[in-house]
Amino acid sequence: MHLKLSSEDMAFQEEVRDFLNNNLSDDLKQKSSIQASIRTDPDTAGQWAKILGKKGWLAYTWPTSMGGPGWDIVKRYIFESECALVGAPAVNTMGFRMIGPIIDKFGTQEQKDFYLPRILMHDDSWCQGYSEPGAGSDLASLQTKAVPDGDDYVINGTKIWTTGAHYANRCFCLVRTSTDGKKQEGISFVLIDMDTPGVDGQPILMISGDHELNQVFFDDVRIPKSNLVGEENDGWTVAKYLLEFERGAIAYTPTLNAGLRSIEEIASIELTGHGDRLIDDPGFIKKLRDLEIRVMAAEFTEKRAMSALSTGQNPGAKSSMYKLMGSELGQEIAELKMEAVGHYALPFLPESRVPGNNITYPGPEHTRTVTAKYLNGRASTIYAGSSEVQRTILSKQVLGL
Ligand SMILES: Cc1cc2nc3c(=O)[nH]c(=O)nc-3n(C[C@H](O)[C@H](O)[C@H](O)COP(=O)(O)OP(=O)(O)OC[C@H]3O[C@@H](n4cnc5c(N)ncnc54)[C@H](O)[C@@H]3O)c2cc1C
């Protein structure tokens, strides 16, 4: 792994900057900048995903064999960093990051031919139906049942915390097809069209006021057996592969670095109680530099994990380490940003973050999303494996406890 950019990589960086300059409109940037969710609203993000798809850069983590650009880890990192720096909309990554690689590894040829080209062009929006009211960290306890009936499965049960289910048209889902043996042994991995009769969703609002999450109910939902991915009762193998992708494939540090840079910008505008610029306050700067050093350390860990992934190795415990570091640092950055904007952190106006709203936010523009992002970001140490679960993995796999 080389840490300095080669001349080829620098030329690629210029190509990405040119592309962003020419294709990311001010309108898309503005709509994206006023939002606090991990994902930009489906209209804005969908438009951007289509533009990326046309360029061949939506599924930018995919090898050329799957129709992706075949970028190495450095190019991916450059792309992510440049997108984070200009505030590009955050697209729904569940298609190309999660279900795409699963279908490529475990799917039938028919499934590959149908779904992969659609993911490349963002023709579908996917959601993940794993968690249930009684099965989160202990996922194998899931109870949603799929009962074989002729050429179909009939599904009954409920999924919770399903991000984006209210606009997704497809869901990849873990269901119980057997109660024999260990609980991991009776699980299957299926694909469900969200417009199938019997699928219903209820919104769950987050503390930030955002609607990202849902509870989804399945009431006698009939899907064809051809929607099974992998073998019946072997869904746990598929799920484990996906969890590794989920933890091992998200790059946190481009966003963390963009967050640090924006604190620096805010601190050169905002004043302390004594009327000095915040950036000149030694106490504040110490906190900022401390975070910068820890983000740099996280960046090296992240690159090590990505390097392992790009050479086909299993990132193993490294992905737990950087999920832990990335999510906790993100929360600390959000907290320092709140401190930087002072009393402007107080207004709670979720409506002012809806694209096209006509609400005047009672503070400078750079303060609009600060508190909402802080609140929304509390979830990052829960989803994709909570911090406690990651620490347990590290204690077992690294420390051998
Ligand atoms: C914003 C957000 C988006 C999400 N999106 C999705 C989605 O799209 N699809 C989906 O399927 N799920 C999604 N989830 C669900 C997420 O995966 C679960 O919330 C997570 O796995 C934790 O499960 P739980 O909420 O049931 O908490 P629990 O598993 O009940 O955990 C409760 C607490 O106990 C701790 N704990 C649990 N087990 C252990 C243990 N063995 N050792 C130590 N501590 C433990 C946890 O760390 C936590 O603090 C999302 C969650 C959030 C917050």
PDBQT file of the ligand as one rigid body, heavy atoms in Angstrom, charges set to zero:
ROOT
HETATM    1  C1  LIG A 501     -30.257   4.414  11.990  1.00  0.00    +0.000 C 
HETATM    2  C2  LIG A 501     -30.379   2.924  11.923  1.00  0.00    +0.000 A 
HETATM    3  C3  LIG A 501     -30.532   2.320  10.682  1.00  0.00    +0.000 A 
HETATM    4  C4  LIG A 501     -30.703   0.949  10.603  1.00  0.00    +0.000 A 
HETATM    5  N1  LIG A 501     -30.951   0.388   9.374  1.00  0.00    +0.000 NA
HETATM    6  C5  LIG A 501     -31.226  -0.926   9.311  1.00  0.00    +0.000 A 
HETATM    7  C6  LIG A 501     -31.610  -1.513   8.061  1.00  0.00    +0.000 A 
HETATM    8  O1  LIG A 501     -31.705  -0.827   7.034  1.00  0.00    +0.000 OA
HETATM    9  N2  LIG A 501     -31.913  -2.822   8.033  1.00  0.00    +0.000 N 
HETATM   10  C7  LIG A 501     -31.824  -3.620   9.141  1.00  0.00    +0.000 A 
HETATM   11  O2  LIG A 501     -32.074  -4.807   9.042  1.00  0.00    +0.000 OA
HETATM   12  N3  LIG A 501     -31.479  -3.091  10.345  1.00  0.00    +0.000 NA
HETATM   13  C8  LIG A 501     -31.180  -1.779  10.447  1.00  0.00    +0.000 A 
HETATM   14  N4  LIG A 501     -30.847  -1.214  11.656  1.00  0.00    +0.000 N 
HETATM   15  C9  LIG A 501     -30.865  -2.057  12.836  1.00  0.00    +0.000 C 
HETATM   16  C10 LIG A 501     -29.524  -2.300  13.455  1.00  0.00    +0.000 C 
HETATM   17  O3  LIG A 501     -28.781  -3.228  12.724  1.00  0.00    +0.000 OA
HETATM   18  C11 LIG A 501     -29.777  -2.760  14.905  1.00  0.00    +0.000 C 
HETATM   19  O4  LIG A 501     -30.335  -1.650  15.579  1.00  0.00    +0.000 OA
HETATM   20  C12 LIG A 501     -28.536  -3.216  15.574  1.00  0.00    +0.000 C 
HETATM   21  O5  LIG A 501     -28.122  -4.432  15.053  1.00  0.00    +0.000 OA
HETATM   22  C13 LIG A 501     -28.771  -3.371  17.100  1.00  0.00    +0.000 C 
HETATM   23  O6  LIG A 501     -29.868  -4.182  17.345  1.00  0.00    +0.000 OA
HETATM   24  P1  LIG A 501     -31.043  -3.729  18.324  1.00  0.00    +0.000 P 
HETATM   25  O7  LIG A 501     -31.464  -2.354  17.953  1.00  0.00    +0.000 OA
HETATM   26  O8  LIG A 501     -32.053  -4.802  18.348  1.00  0.00    +0.000 OA
HETATM   27  O9  LIG A 501     -30.354  -3.612  19.747  1.00  0.00    +0.000 OA
HETATM   28  P2  LIG A 501     -29.947  -4.829  20.698  1.00  0.00    +0.000 P 
HETATM   29  O10 LIG A 501     -29.247  -5.883  19.895  1.00  0.00    +0.000 OA
HETATM   30  O11 LIG A 501     -31.122  -5.224  21.504  1.00  0.00    +0.000 OA
HETATM   31  O12 LIG A 501     -28.870  -4.123  21.618  1.00  0.00    +0.000 OA
HETATM   32  C14 LIG A 501     -29.251  -3.262  22.708  1.00  0.00    +0.000 C 
HETATM   33  C15 LIG A 501     -27.963  -2.870  23.428  1.00  0.00    +0.000 C 
HETATM   34  O13 LIG A 501     -27.328  -4.043  23.953  1.00  0.00    +0.000 OA
HETATM   35  C16 LIG A 501     -25.998  -4.157  23.463  1.00  0.00    +0.000 C 
HETATM   36  N5  LIG A 501     -25.689  -5.557  23.166  1.00  0.00    +0.000 N 
HETATM   37  C17 LIG A 501     -26.431  -6.427  22.445  1.00  0.00    +0.000 A 
HETATM   38  N6  LIG A 501     -25.829  -7.623  22.390  1.00  0.00    +0.000 NA
HETATM   39  C18 LIG A 501     -24.663  -7.496  23.068  1.00  0.00    +0.000 A 
HETATM   40  C19 LIG A 501     -23.587  -8.377  23.345  1.00  0.00    +0.000 A 
HETATM   41  N7  LIG A 501     -23.585  -9.654  22.891  1.00  0.00    +0.000 N 
HETATM   42  N8  LIG A 501     -22.556  -7.906  24.075  1.00  0.00    +0.000 NA
HETATM   43  C20 LIG A 501     -22.532  -6.624  24.521  1.00  0.00    +0.000 A 
HETATM   44  N9  LIG A 501     -23.539  -5.737  24.286  1.00  0.00    +0.000 NA
HETATM   45  C21 LIG A 501     -24.564  -6.167  23.587  1.00  0.00    +0.000 A 
HETATM   46  C22 LIG A 501     -25.983  -3.347  22.166  1.00  0.00    +0.000 C 
HETATM   47  O14 LIG A 501     -24.686  -2.865  21.861  1.00  0.00    +0.000 OA
HETATM   48  C23 LIG A 501     -26.942  -2.207  22.516  1.00  0.00    +0.000 C 
HETATM   49  O15 LIG A 501     -26.259  -1.211  23.234  1.00  0.00    +0.000 OA
HETATM   50  C24 LIG A 501     -30.660   0.152  11.773  1.00  0.00    +0.000 A 
HETATM   51  C25 LIG A 501     -30.469   0.765  13.016  1.00  0.00    +0.000 A 
HETATM   52  C26 LIG A 501     -30.345   2.130  13.093  1.00  0.00    +0.000 A 
HETATM   53  C27 LIG A 501     -30.160   2.756  14.448  1.00  0.00    +0.000 C 
ENDROOT
TORSDOF 0
